Amino acid sequence: DWVIGEPIDGQMCQKEVARNVWVTIMYSAPVEPLLINIVVTSIDGAIQTTEDFTTTIVEQGNQFTVNGTLAIPDRIFTLPIKNTSTGELLFFTAKVVDGAFSVNITLSKNSQYCYTNTEANLDLEPAMFNIAPMKFNVVAS
């Protein structure tokens, strides 16, 4: 497609747009979207969590609350958590007020669940959010 190698941003180059039809254009490099960080600051009601909140142990059927910061306007949205064994998605209501979020979660199956960039950006194109991958290990009560 490019005549001689990949151009650099701002460089004039020729590109074939149809068979034997070339145009001269100024190359503009694709812009990566800036992702909004989801920052977890606490998890209340867990048996144990790592300091960075990436691995949490919770008791089956008991509610726990994930709190943090998210730099978006106030809103309520669904937060999907995936069962890593079955692939099933469970949806919970999250609420952002003044840049702080909280979500109450109850997991009823003794299993492992995750929340990653994939779940955070479910149905969003392009992706908007970035989070350190989180694992929730649910133990029998």
URWO-V159374 format. One line per field, one symbol per residue. ss: DSSP state (~ for helix, > for strand, _ for the rest). phi: phi as a letter, one per 30 degrees, with the letter a starting at -180 (. if undefined). burial: # if it has 9 or more other C-alpha atoms within 8 Angstrom, else .. A space follows every 50 residues. Layout:
ss->???
phi->???
burial->???
//
This chain:
ss->_>_________>>>>>>>__>>>>>>_________>>>>>>>>>___>>_ ____>>>>>___>>>>>>>>____>>>>>>>>>_____>>>>>>>>>__> >>>>>>_____>>>>_~~~~________>>___>>>>>>__
phi->.debiddceiddacbdcaeiccbcbcdbdecddddcdccdcabciddabd ecidbbcbdeicdbbcbabadbdeacbccdbcdddcidcccbdcbcbhic bbbcbbcccdacbbbbedddceicbdeccbbdeccccccdd
burial->.#....#.....####.....#...##........###.#..#.##..#. ..##################...#....######.......######.## #######..########.###......####.#######..
//
